[in-house]
Amino acid sequence: MVSFGQSSGMVDPFPMSVLASKALFLTRPSLMQYTATREELLRCAGEVFSAVANGVIKVRVTKTYPLSEAAKAHADLEARKTTGSIVLIPDNS
């Protein structure tokens, strides 16, 4: 089992013994375990952006908000009213 980041809040208590019967393990990595230096971070980010540009990774934007409604966008995120990516669009564009 892998838990990424804090976006969903604290992880509920979990009986680790459940994993033992099948030699499974639990990990909670963070970005810093994969990119130790700024150069590594920039290289990895470049690979991701290249994959997006080439259509290898598809970005699904499910909701957009005008920048003037950033507070509403944040409230909707906190209330779990959104799924996928949301994007703030500069006003008057």
PEBEL-V581274 format. One record per pair of residues at least 24 apart in sequence whose C-alpha atoms are under 10 Angstrom apart, sorted by the first residue. I is the first residue (numbers start at 1). J is the second residue. If there is no record, write none. Layout:
i={I,I}
j={J,J}
//
This chain:
i={1,1,1,1,2,2,2,2,3,3,3,3,4,4,4,4,5,5,5,6,7,7,8,8,59,59,60,60,60,61,61,61,62,62,63,63,64,64,65,65,65,66,66,66,66,67,67}
j={25,26,27,28,26,27,28,29,27,28,29,30,28,29,30,31,29,30,31,30,77,78,78,80,84,85,84,85,86,85,86,87,86,87,87,88,88,89,89,90,91,90,91,92,93,91,92}
//
